[in-house]
Amino acid sequence: MTAPAAEHQIEGLDRIAPLIARWNGGMASLWTYSISHGKLIIRLNRPTIRGNLHLSCYDCRRISAPTVWGGINVQISAEDTPEGRRYIIRDEPNKVEIRCGFLTAQENVEPIY
């Protein structure tokens, strides 16, 4: 029996940043968005490597990105605000900026190509 997906979610900038680095140079897409939960899932993949990385962004306050882009160079930082810690996902060469309140990552989410 397969474990629930939540058990495979990775939290914390120090653990997520190295995962993102492995996918840089590949493709990204805005995979799903739920307005009622303010949740955005960004899917990172590379055509030459089987698998993917999903970044789940919760409490999104700003999403500025194409729906699909290549040659990704995703960087993540955190800032403390009056609302608490917020995360900023940027890919400056591709003019991407996403701001959210909580961030998790999960590798090899179905469907896997």
N, C-alpha and C positions, 0 to 999 in steps of 0.2 A: 504494500500500500504506500502511496506517495504521501509525504508529509505536506501539511497545508503550506501554501505559499508564504504566509506571514512569517513562518519560522526561518525562511531563507532571506528575509529582508535585512539589509545592511544599513546601519545608521552611523552617523558621525563623519565629519569632514576628513579626518585622518584615515578612515577606512574606505570612504567613497572616492576620494581623489585618485588613488592609485588605480582603481578600476576604470575610471574615466580615461586616464592616460593611455590605457591599452587600446581604447577605441578611437582615440584622436586620429584624424586623417581619414576616417570613414564617413558614414552617412548618419544623419539624425532626422527624426520625424516627430511631429507632434502627434502621438499615437492615439491618445484619448483625452477628453476633457469633460469633467462633470461640474457644471455651474453650481449645482446645489451644495456640493462639497468643496468647491474651489480647488479641485484636484486635477492636475495635469500630469500625464505620463509622457515622457520623452523617451523614444526608443533609439538607441545607438547601435549601429552594426557596421560591419565591414564586408564588402562583397567577397573578399578572398578568405574570410574566416567564418566558420560555422558558429552560430550563436548570436547573442545580443546582450545589451545591458539596458534595463529599464530604470529611469530616474523618476520616482514618484514625488511630485511637488504638491504639497498641501497648503491650504490657505494662501493661494496665489493672489497677489495684489497687482501684478503687472506681468503681462506676457507680450513680448515684442519679438517676433520670429517668423520666418517663412514656415510654411507647413512641412516642407522637406528641404534639406540642404546638405551639401557635401563638403569635403575637405574640412571636417569639423576640427575645432580647436577649443574645446569646452573647458572652462575654468570655473571653479566654485569658490566663493568666499562667504564669510559671515560678518554681520554687523549687529551691534547692540543698538536697539532703538527704544523709545519710550514704551513700545508695545512688547518688547522682549527681543530675543535673538531672531534675526531674519537672515535668509540665505539668498545669495545672488548668483545666478547661473549666467555666465557670459560666454559668448563666442564673438569677440570683437570683429575679426575679419569678416564674419557673416552677419554682422549687425543684429546679434541676438542678445536679449536681456530678459531674464525671468526672475521675478522676486517672489519668494514664498516664505512661509513661517516654519515649515518642517520638510525634511528631505530624507528619502530612503532610496536605496538601490537594490536591484535584484538582477542576477545574471540568468541568461538562458531561459527566458519566459516564452511559453508557447504562443504562437507558432515559431518554431526554430527553423531557419533556412540555412 
